[in-house]
């Protein structure tokens, strides 16, 4: 929430709802291995981390191939 004055309670409630939604569904938490809180609560954390590991392995392999071709 920003340091603003809200003159109507429904405007403040809207900002609070949006902040909570962002915190739970959109913000990556470093302590949760950079997944959202919703991902952890809904059991998707391990799938996301496994997918990231596969992408990392593929990327490293592609870089090795590229670097070997460039070295010739």
PyMOL commands that set and color helices and strands:
alter all, ss='L'
color gray80, all
select helices_A, chain A and resi 9-26+30-32+37-41+45-71
alter helices_A, ss='H'
color red, helices_A
deselect
rebuild
show_as cartoon
